[in-house]
């Protein structure tokens, strides 16, 4: 289920370290205090990662209650941004990259081609 993000309207990555012993109420509080985003947005997935980058938690509001998701990789680690001051909205492609263990930010920037060089 967590590898397929087509059912979510928005996916937010709560960067930095999160204590994954936290339950639903604490994670919802983190969403509200750290991000200023309403945690009661239906079909919105909020992702958290602890110090061990091999496991993540997800929180989703389903109009009648929260759904708490937990995933631990058998091998490898997630490429998780650790800057705690930011929250990122992920595109479906970035979400797939994250679930595959890849980085969500490309290492190489692509420079736009100026119109004078296009034939």
Secondary structure as GFF3:
##gff-version 3
##sequence-region A 1 119
A	DSSP	beta_strand	10	14	.	.	.	ID=ss1
A	DSSP	alpha_helix	24	30	.	.	.	ID=ss2
A	DSSP	pi_helix	31	35	.	.	.	ID=ss3
A	DSSP	beta_strand	44	49	.	.	.	ID=ss4
A	DSSP	beta_strand	55	61	.	.	.	ID=ss5
A	DSSP	beta_strand	66	72	.	.	.	ID=ss6
A	DSSP	beta_strand	87	89	.	.	.	ID=ss7
A	DSSP	alpha_helix	92	99	.	.	.	ID=ss8
A	DSSP	three_ten_helix	115	117	.	.	.	ID=ss9
###
